[in-house]
Amino acid sequence: MTKVSQRGTIMPASPIRRLVPLANAAKERGIKVYHLNIGQPDVPTPQQGLDALKHIDRKVLEYSPSEGLLSLRQKLHQYYKRFNIDVDVDDIIVTTGGSEAVLFAFLACLDPGDEIIVPEPAYANYMAFAISAGAKIITVPSSIEDGFSLPPVEEFEKLITPKTKGILICNPNNPTGYLYTMKEMLQIRDLVKKYDLFLFSDEVYREFCYTGAPYISAFHLPGIEEQVVLIDSVSKRYNECGIRIGALITKHEELKKNVMKFCQARLSPPLLGQIVAEASIDTPKEYMLETYNEYVERRKFLIDQLNKIPGCYTPIPMGAFYTVVRLPVDDADKFCEWCLEHFEYEGQTIFMAPASGFYTTEGMGKNEVRMAYVLCKEELAKAMQVLGEALKAYPGRTI
């Protein structure tokens, strides 16, 4: 048989989507599946975005510029000003979702064999995009016992070698919901400055910070402005994941030129998505506040319910809309599969993302799952009841 690429063979399957065939099969059997596996909010998309899509009056749906529509980049420039992120319009490059922004950042910054240091657990696609670029993710483990706070900066420094090109953070964090403090961010800044590294900062959940402390962007850190590569997306804040519009923001002139070559090779980001995204930036504050308050309520409800289930534990996430949960099971991958293949409670089951897929260190996350609180409280209540019953029935339970 003709051999396929080694790159494709070692590419990890998504822990978020890998079990979708099992979920689909459960639905075909008539079982209601509660999707806590993926960050697909059930909150309606802003009317401003929907109206823009309905009222497109173009006679031709043409290519946009490779860097994105100027009008969208100007709107994004104004949006970032609200968060004291001081960037120029020309520093903003529109991408096909935040995912493409990560991929292009890696392709434009890293050579095969280069290394990036990332706290784990981490968003699984970082590993996939690093493999695509021929680079390597080097992880620093964080612990559920410490609420997934930043590991000691000394642990990062131990891993820095001549191959190290950058540090990658997600703030607020996916999958843990952790929100980095100013002290932690300044420690990262000092390392980036000392070793002349890139700081890749995924900030797509900035609208969802649940502490009284202000949101801290990598662009708020003095002295490394040209080393920051900010990753953004409209998917989560406007509940429009399907339009596939993100952005890569950098002040590094040579890097911008590199990124633009990849942008030109893929021609342009989606025109219709850009039209919707541009209109959505005018979403009223009332919508954003209602969405924020809804997640605050869902977060409290889910965390309270989880920590009442015997053997379950999750820290309180301070941002985004995810949490990592320790379960009283022998193997969370097997448990998640079992829930979809072999278990149902009153015609219902639950779909979770095994946390092992968010780690690269062998054996970590073995009894953990990531849950996204993107369902209404009524649905979350039913899902938690199903989880409790599943844990009672699971053959590999550990309590």
Buried (B, 14 or more C-beta within 10 A) or exposed (E): EEEEEEEEEEBEEBBBEBBBEBBEEBEEEEBBBBBBBBBBBEBEBBBBBBEBBEEEEEEEEEEBBBBBBEEBBBBBBEBBEEBEBEBEEEBBBBBBBBBBBBBBBBBBBBEEEBBBBBBBBBBBBBBBBBBBBBBBBBBBBBEBEEBBBBBEBEBBBEEBEEBBBBBBBBBBBBBBBBBBBEEBBBBBBBBBBEBEBBBBBBBBBBBBBBEEEEBBBBBBBEEBBEBBBBBBBBBBBBBBBEBBBBBBBBBBEEBBEBBBEBBEEEEBBBBBBBBBBBBBBEBEEEBBEEBBEBBEEBBBBBBEBBEEBEEBBBBBBBBBBBBBBBBBBBBBBBBBBBBBBBBBBEEBBBBBBBBBBBBBEEEBBBBBBBBBBBBBBEBBBBBBBBBBBBBEEBEEBEE
